Amino acid sequence: MCPPTYFDVNYSINEWMDPTESVDTTRANDQWQSLVDTYRRLGHRVHLVDPVPGLPDMVFVTDSGLVVDGVALGARYRSDHRAPEADHVLRWFVEHDVRRPTRPVYINEGEGDLLVVGDIICAGTGFRTDERAHAEVERHLRRRVVTLRLVDPRYYHLNTALGVIDDRTIAYLPSAFDERSRLTLRALFPDAILADESDAAWLGLNLVSDGANVVMAGQATSLAAQLRERGYRPVPVDMSEFLKSGGGIKCCTMELRGWVEPGERP
């Protein structure tokens, strides 16, 4: 995670961002800290990347890479505004001995568009990540990659339209995808939870789950009810200040799958 020290909305690169709308920095910091405290209360360890002046979106660190089986693939942003973020996170990978940290050739916005579900990686395209980057992901991380095309500009990253609940279960907003992708999702995940627009509008699908506890926007009440019916425990966190930039819980959280801190290795 990356503290929102410099979080602001001073440019627009998605449908949510309005530079004329002011950000309550105190509230944003309090909401982000509440998310950190929630993870720690649930037994998860939180590692921090230092924020950098002039990079107001660096708090959305998940877009800067993907770690699978302890192997890291960095990011390459579509927007010049965010491009420098990738260098700082790639440096963190190197300094912390995350294996094989590599910058992609094609535009690739990390866990913004790349979500791990069991043995596969669901890979979004349409607005940010170049579809050609999906083959790079498959080669570098040695996981099957399934391409999904986004069609609604409000849901510009895959993680705004699809949330991973456990190794077999996802929740998603069908209208955010083209018909071919909807067919693919139905075939791969016949028991998926289907979210409605009211959930997605609060970025309720921009969630983080450990397979039992689902940390999610508290305003996504319909989705929370479906999760409870399936035996999961919704854990509400208010990240509404970050909606001004089109970001939420998952945007602020990169998952370090399979990585072990150097000092803890045998």
C-alpha positions as CSV (number, residue, x, y, z in Angstrom):
1,M,0.0,0.0,0.0
2,C,1.0,3.6,-0.4
3,P,-0.1,6.4,1.9
4,P,-2.3,9.1,0.3
5,T,0.0,11.9,1.4
6,Y,-0.2,13.7,-2.0
7,F,-3.7,12.4,-3.1
8,D,-5.6,14.9,-5.1
9,V,-7.6,15.3,-8.3
10,N,-5.7,17.8,-10.5
11,Y,-6.2,16.1,-13.9
12,S,-8.8,13.8,-15.5
13,I,-8.0,10.4,-17.0
14,N,-11.3,8.7,-16.3
15,E,-15.1,9.4,-16.0
16,W,-14.9,9.9,-12.3
17,M,-12.3,12.6,-12.1
18,D,-13.2,16.3,-11.9
19,P,-10.3,18.6,-11.1
20,T,-12.8,21.3,-10.0
21,E,-14.0,19.1,-7.1
22,S,-11.9,19.5,-4.0
23,V,-10.4,16.6,-2.0
24,D,-10.7,16.5,1.8
25,T,-7.2,15.3,2.5
26,T,-7.8,14.7,6.2
27,R,-10.8,12.5,5.4
28,A,-8.9,10.6,2.7
29,N,-6.0,9.9,5.1
30,D,-8.4,8.8,7.8
31,Q,-10.3,6.5,5.4
32,W,-7.0,5.0,4.1
33,Q,-5.7,4.4,7.6
34,S,-9.0,2.7,8.5
35,L,-8.4,0.3,5.5
36,V,-4.9,-0.4,6.8
37,D,-6.2,-1.1,10.3
38,T,-8.9,-3.4,8.9
39,Y,-6.3,-5.5,7.1
40,R,-4.1,-5.8,10.3
41,R,-7.1,-6.6,12.4
42,L,-7.9,-9.5,10.0
43,G,-4.4,-10.8,10.5
44,H,-2.8,-9.5,7.3
45,R,0.6,-7.8,7.0
46,V,0.8,-4.4,5.3
47,H,4.0,-3.2,3.5
48,L,4.3,0.4,2.5
49,V,5.7,2.1,-0.6
50,D,6.8,5.7,0.0
51,P,4.5,8.3,-1.6
52,V,6.1,10.7,-4.0
53,P,5.3,14.4,-4.5
54,G,3.7,15.2,-7.8
55,L,2.1,11.7,-8.1
56,P,-1.4,12.1,-6.6
57,D,-2.6,8.7,-7.8
58,M,0.3,6.7,-6.4
59,V,-2.1,5.7,-3.5
60,F,-3.7,3.4,-6.1
61,V,-0.6,1.2,-6.0
62,T,-2.3,-1.9,-7.3
63,D,-2.1,-0.6,-10.8
64,S,1.7,-0.6,-10.7
65,G,2.3,-4.4,-10.9
66,L,1.3,-8.0,-10.3
67,V,3.0,-10.5,-8.1
68,V,2.3,-14.2,-8.6
69,D,4.2,-17.1,-6.9
70,G,6.7,-14.5,-5.7
71,V,7.4,-13.3,-9.2
72,A,6.8,-9.7,-10.1
73,L,5.7,-8.0,-13.3
74,G,5.8,-4.3,-13.3
75,A,3.5,-1.8,-15.1
76,R,3.5,0.5,-18.0
77,Y,0.9,3.2,-17.8
78,R,-1.2,4.6,-20.6
79,S,-1.3,8.1,-19.1
80,D,1.8,10.2,-18.8
81,H,0.4,11.6,-15.5
82,R,0.9,8.2,-13.9
83,A,3.9,6.8,-15.8
84,P,6.5,7.6,-13.1
85,E,4.6,5.5,-10.5
86,A,5.7,2.3,-12.2
87,D,9.4,3.1,-11.6
88,H,9.0,3.6,-7.9
89,V,7.1,0.3,-7.4
90,L,9.5,-1.6,-9.6
91,R,12.3,-0.3,-7.4
92,W,10.5,-1.5,-4.4
93,F,10.3,-5.0,-6.0
94,V,14.0,-5.0,-6.5
95,E,14.9,-3.7,-3.1
96,H,12.7,-6.3,-1.4
97,D,14.0,-9.2,-3.5
98,V,10.7,-10.0,-5.2
99,R,11.7,-12.4,-7.9
100,R,12.3,-11.5,-11.6
101,P,10.9,-7.9,-11.5
102,T,10.3,-7.0,-15.1
103,R,8.9,-3.9,-16.9
104,P,6.4,-5.0,-19.7
105,V,6.8,-3.9,-23.3
106,Y,3.1,-3.1,-23.8
107,I,0.8,-0.9,-21.7
108,N,-0.1,-2.9,-18.7
109,E,-1.8,-1.4,-15.6
110,G,-1.0,-4.2,-13.2
111,E,-3.8,-5.4,-10.9
112,G,-6.0,-2.7,-12.2
113,D,-6.6,-5.0,-15.2
114,L,-5.0,-8.3,-14.0
115,L,-6.9,-10.4,-11.4
116,V,-5.8,-13.8,-10.2
117,V,-8.5,-16.4,-9.8
118,G,-7.1,-19.7,-8.8
119,D,-4.8,-20.9,-11.5
120,I,-5.8,-18.3,-14.1
121,I,-5.4,-14.6,-14.6
122,C,-8.4,-12.6,-15.8
123,A,-7.0,-9.8,-17.9
124,G,-9.0,-6.7,-18.8
125,T,-8.6,-4.6,-21.9
126,G,-10.6,-1.9,-23.8
127,F,-9.6,1.3,-22.0
128,R,-6.2,0.9,-20.3
129,T,-4.2,-2.3,-20.7
130,D,-3.1,-3.2,-24.2
131,E,-4.4,-6.7,-25.2
132,R,-0.9,-7.5,-26.5
133,A,0.3,-7.3,-22.9
134,H,-1.7,-10.3,-22.0
135,A,0.7,-12.6,-23.8
136,E,3.6,-11.0,-21.9
137,V,1.8,-11.7,-18.6
138,E,1.2,-15.4,-19.6
139,R,4.9,-15.9,-20.5
140,H,6.4,-14.1,-17.5
141,L,4.1,-15.4,-14.8
142,R,3.4,-18.8,-16.3
143,R,-0.3,-18.7,-15.7
144,R,-3.2,-19.1,-18.2
145,V,-4.5,-15.6,-19.1
146,V,-8.2,-15.0,-20.1
147,T,-8.9,-11.8,-22.0
148,L,-12.0,-9.8,-21.0
149,R,-13.1,-6.7,-22.8
150,L,-14.6,-3.7,-20.9
151,V,-17.1,-1.5,-22.7
152,D,-18.4,1.0,-20.1
153,P,-15.9,3.9,-19.5
154,R,-17.1,4.2,-15.9
155,Y,-15.5,0.8,-15.3
156,Y,-12.2,1.5,-17.0
157,H,-10.2,-1.1,-15.1
158,L,-11.2,-4.7,-14.6
159,N,-11.0,-4.3,-10.9
160,T,-13.8,-1.8,-11.0
161,A,-16.2,-4.3,-12.7
162,L,-15.0,-7.7,-11.2
163,G,-14.0,-8.8,-7.7
164,V,-12.2,-12.0,-6.8
165,I,-13.8,-13.7,-3.8
166,D,-11.8,-16.9,-3.7
167,D,-10.0,-19.3,-6.0
168,R,-13.3,-20.3,-7.7
169,T,-15.7,-17.5,-7.1
170,I,-16.0,-14.0,-8.5
171,A,-18.5,-11.2,-8.5
172,Y,-19.0,-9.0,-11.5
173,L,-21.2,-6.5,-13.3
174,P,-22.3,-8.1,-16.6
175,S,-23.1,-4.8,-18.4
176,A,-19.4,-3.7,-18.0
177,F,-18.3,-6.4,-20.5
178,D,-18.9,-7.1,-24.2
179,E,-21.0,-10.1,-25.2
180,R,-18.0,-12.4,-25.9
181,S,-16.6,-11.7,-22.4
182,R,-19.9,-12.3,-20.7
183,L,-20.0,-15.7,-22.4
184,T,-16.5,-16.4,-21.2
185,L,-17.3,-15.4,-17.7
186,R,-20.5,-17.6,-17.6
187,A,-18.5,-20.6,-18.9
188,L,-15.6,-20.2,-16.4
189,F,-17.6,-19.1,-13.4
190,P,-21.2,-20.4,-13.6
191,D,-21.7,-19.8,-9.9
192,A,-20.5,-16.2,-10.0
193,I,-22.2,-13.5,-8.0
194,L,-23.9,-10.9,-10.3
195,A,-23.7,-7.4,-9.0
196,D,-26.1,-4.6,-9.9
197,E,-25.4,-1.1,-10.9
198,S,-26.0,0.3,-7.5
199,D,-23.2,-1.9,-6.1
200,A,-20.8,-1.0,-8.9
201,A,-21.5,2.7,-8.7
202,W,-19.9,2.7,-5.2
203,L,-17.0,0.6,-6.6
204,G,-18.4,-2.3,-4.5
205,L,-16.6,-4.7,-6.8
206,N,-13.3,-3.0,-6.1
207,L,-12.8,-5.3,-3.1
208,V,-10.2,-7.5,-1.4
209,S,-11.0,-10.9,-0.1
210,D,-9.0,-13.5,1.8
211,G,-11.6,-16.2,0.9
212,A,-13.6,-15.7,4.1
213,N,-13.5,-11.9,4.8
214,V,-14.5,-9.6,2.0
215,V,-13.2,-6.0,2.6
216,M,-15.5,-3.9,0.5
217,A,-17.4,-0.6,0.2
218,G,-20.0,-0.5,2.9
219,Q,-22.4,1.3,0.6
220,A,-22.6,-1.8,-1.7
221,T,-25.4,-3.4,0.4
222,S,-26.9,-5.6,-2.2
223,L,-23.6,-7.2,-3.0
224,A,-22.9,-7.6,0.8
225,A,-26.2,-9.4,1.2
226,Q,-25.4,-11.9,-1.6
227,L,-21.9,-12.5,-0.1
228,R,-23.5,-13.3,3.3
229,E,-25.9,-15.7,1.7
230,R,-22.9,-17.6,0.3
231,G,-21.2,-17.8,3.7
232,Y,-18.7,-14.9,3.3
233,R,-18.2,-12.1,5.8
234,P,-18.5,-8.6,4.3
235,V,-16.2,-6.2,6.1
236,P,-17.3,-2.6,5.2
237,V,-14.8,0.2,4.9
238,D,-15.7,3.7,3.7
239,M,-13.4,4.9,0.9
240,S,-15.8,7.4,-0.6
241,E,-13.2,10.2,-0.7
242,F,-11.3,8.2,-3.2
243,L,-14.3,7.8,-5.5
244,K,-13.4,11.3,-6.7
245,S,-10.5,9.8,-8.5
246,G,-12.4,6.6,-9.5
247,G,-10.5,4.5,-6.9
248,G,-11.5,2.2,-4.1
249,I,-10.3,-0.6,-1.8
250,K,-8.6,-2.9,-4.3
251,C,-7.1,0.1,-6.1
252,C,-5.2,0.9,-2.9
253,T,-4.1,-2.7,-2.3
254,M,-1.5,-4.8,-4.2
255,E,-1.5,-8.4,-3.1
256,L,2.0,-9.9,-2.8
257,R,1.2,-13.5,-3.7
258,G,3.9,-16.0,-2.8
259,W,6.4,-13.4,-1.7
260,V,8.3,-14.0,1.5
261,E,10.3,-11.2,3.2
262,P,14.1,-11.7,2.8
263,G,14.6,-11.9,6.6
264,E,12.0,-14.6,6.9
265,R,13.4,-17.0,4.3
266,P,14.9,-20.3,5.5
